[in-house]
Amino acid sequence: MSKRPKLIATDLDGTIVRHDGSISARTVEAFTKAHELGIHIFFVTGRPP
């Protein structure tokens, strides 16, 4: 049985998006790899629409 997650759900502000509005190369690489492995990525935020 695979232990690989099927999805990643994460907050944006202060978690994925830094306080200066940037996203680290390491984070981009991690999400790219997850996407390539078929892992779904969901961004969860309290930002108003």
C-alpha positions as CSV (number, residue, x, y, z in Angstrom):
1,M,0.0,0.0,0.0
2,S,1.3,3.4,-1.0
3,K,1.9,6.0,1.8
4,R,2.0,8.8,-0.7
5,P,-0.6,11.5,0.0
6,K,-3.3,12.1,-2.5
7,L,-3.6,15.8,-1.8
8,I,-1.9,18.7,-0.1
9,A,-4.1,21.5,1.4
10,T,-2.2,24.6,2.7
11,D,-2.8,28.1,3.7
12,L,-1.2,30.9,1.6
13,D,-0.3,34.0,3.6
14,G,2.7,33.5,5.8
15,T,2.9,29.8,4.9
16,I,3.4,29.5,1.1
17,V,3.5,33.2,0.3
18,R,6.1,35.1,2.3
19,H,5.3,38.4,4.0
20,D,7.0,40.2,1.1
21,G,4.7,38.4,-1.4
22,S,7.4,36.0,-2.8
23,I,7.4,32.2,-2.9
24,S,10.6,30.4,-2.3
25,A,12.3,28.3,-5.0
26,R,12.2,25.3,-2.6
27,T,8.4,25.6,-2.3
28,V,7.9,25.9,-6.0
29,E,10.1,22.8,-6.5
30,A,8.1,20.8,-3.9
31,F,4.8,21.7,-5.5
32,T,6.1,20.9,-9.0
33,K,7.3,17.5,-7.8
34,A,4.0,16.8,-6.1
35,H,2.1,17.8,-9.2
36,E,4.3,15.5,-11.3
37,L,3.5,12.6,-8.9
38,G,-0.2,13.3,-9.4
39,I,-0.8,14.8,-6.0
40,H,-3.6,17.4,-6.0
41,I,-2.8,20.8,-4.4
42,F,-5.4,22.9,-2.8
43,F,-4.8,26.4,-1.5
44,V,-6.9,27.3,1.5
45,T,-7.2,31.0,2.5
46,G,-9.1,33.4,4.6
47,R,-8.7,36.1,2.0
48,P,-11.9,37.7,0.8
49,P,-12.8,37.0,-2.9
